[in-house]
């Protein structure tokens, strides 16, 4: 059956589908999507709070938070799809591409069906654990059911997005996702302005969420990439490949979820919600800087897959060092500024009371340890994508699982030992172990990159960038105490310019050529 599909599918896919976006363009587009999402949330959240009130807004937030965990039901298949699509595209096998898509589609359809059946019972169970306040219990149950159902549909709906990622068509992937983000916000505002009920607002949000799926499916149908899905047959070898990669990816995602989400649960159980607020405020800037770095590097795995599939080992090695240098430099610039300017930012944002008191209970202490942890985690951003893109999953899966256990157990002990900042200190210790002693050395060994070359070509420029950023920010604070947002933005601009200048001073001719090329053709 697979052979028949290959012969039938050869040449069927439009050449447009294989006009991939360059890695730099993909990272820029991913950063653009991240920025749009942050901006929409920044403006939409206070509007919804004013118009809906704390209780209704909180319910919608909880519903989508719960549904995020439900999204793990894809068993890691979406990343598996992107990997095998990238391999098929790099090998020039349109028929093989269709085999992967057909098997993935029917697998996800089955999981989606189970998720839809489970959505109402799960909503009925979840409502028992939520203080509904003045809201009607049936409304709460309906909103939870809707969010679970949308996430179940999301499993199959985002198949097209995984295919676009594997084809490295981040132009269309990001455009459609941004359209969905903006549409979701506009639909919500329209529903609220029309005086619609809370369930209608949730439906409006769901409609915006599903819009990119429709657009992406249309694009792939037009390119003749998605076709021949009927009849619903599965090829055991292909299914085994998808589920093998997917199960490892699922384990890594669960481990990362435990490592980054359980700290607040540990704190609220021991010290209450007020302590969680202090902790969340402390980690806010560093966590978002890390998320931006992760968003930019997340596009790299399909490029490593393509280089590996085509046997370009030397090109893969050079690509690794180049993108790692840029990613680490950006992370050190951001986090150097965050750690140097974090205290005045917190004073302006939430007030000085979060910066006073016992050392281990202060938000700025949390920022200090958490920021250092995120700097170390930025070292593994590109190595992690290399391991995903070349299907070296065993070591990262085991390492992340061990780290998750360490973070959970260590957090329980740390909050009782010293307090809030000790939980962030556990994160710092785990980041040293996972990045410095595990994933980075393993990835370098597998890629054939000497540690000395990696250090001088990637880490030294990043270190100098971070030092220049942090030192200039501290000098600015010493010369002019920061007491207004205007002064903070000026300090951030000056320190960022110093960091960028330091990186450019250390840059290679290849770096400068890359910048010139991006200015001429951003998506090239």
Order of alpha helices (4+ residues) and beta strands (2+ residues): alpha-alpha-alpha-alpha-alpha-alpha-alpha-alpha-alpha-alpha-alpha-alpha-alpha-alpha-alpha-alpha-alpha-alpha-alpha-alpha-alpha
